[in-house]
Amino acid sequence: MGSQLTALLKPLADWFAQFGMPEPIVHWGHPVMMGIVVFVMGSTAAYMGWKI
């Protein structure tokens, strides 16, 4: 199962690797963006709840 998944995803991973993104962006990009989303949604929900 694992080798089949690797064979399936390897071409896609190689395609993305050719973009040459810096390692910190690859490693921390998604967590930082999701943190922003959680902060904004949480702030909005808290503000709307406080207004009611």
C-alpha positions as CSV (number, residue, x, y, z in Angstrom):
1,M,0.0,0.0,0.0
2,G,2.7,2.5,1.0
3,S,4.8,1.8,-2.1
4,Q,1.8,2.2,-4.4
5,L,1.0,5.6,-2.7
6,T,4.6,6.7,-3.1
7,A,4.7,5.7,-6.7
8,L,1.4,7.7,-7.2
9,L,2.5,10.8,-5.4
10,K,6.2,11.0,-6.4
11,P,5.6,12.7,-9.8
12,L,3.4,15.3,-8.2
13,A,6.0,15.9,-5.5
14,D,8.8,16.3,-8.1
15,W,6.7,18.8,-10.0
16,F,6.2,20.9,-6.9
17,A,9.9,20.6,-6.0
18,Q,11.0,22.2,-9.2
19,F,9.5,25.6,-8.1
20,G,12.4,26.0,-5.7
21,M,10.4,27.3,-2.7
22,P,12.6,28.2,0.3
23,E,12.4,25.5,3.1
24,P,11.0,27.8,5.8
25,I,8.0,28.6,3.5
26,V,7.5,24.9,2.7
27,H,7.7,23.9,6.3
28,W,5.8,26.7,8.0
29,G,3.6,28.2,5.3
30,H,0.5,26.2,5.9
31,P,0.6,26.3,9.7
32,V,1.1,30.1,9.7
33,M,-1.8,30.6,7.2
34,M,-4.1,28.3,9.2
35,G,-3.1,30.2,12.4
36,I,-4.2,33.5,10.7
37,V,-7.5,31.9,9.7
38,V,-8.2,30.6,13.2
39,F,-7.3,34.0,14.7
40,V,-9.6,35.9,12.4
41,M,-12.5,33.5,12.6
42,G,-12.1,33.3,16.4
43,S,-11.9,37.1,16.7
44,T,-15.0,37.5,14.5
45,A,-17.0,34.9,16.5
46,A,-16.0,36.5,19.8
47,Y,-16.9,40.0,18.6
48,M,-20.3,38.8,17.2
49,G,-21.0,36.8,20.4
50,W,-20.1,39.9,22.5
51,K,-22.5,42.1,20.5
52,I,-25.4,39.8,21.1
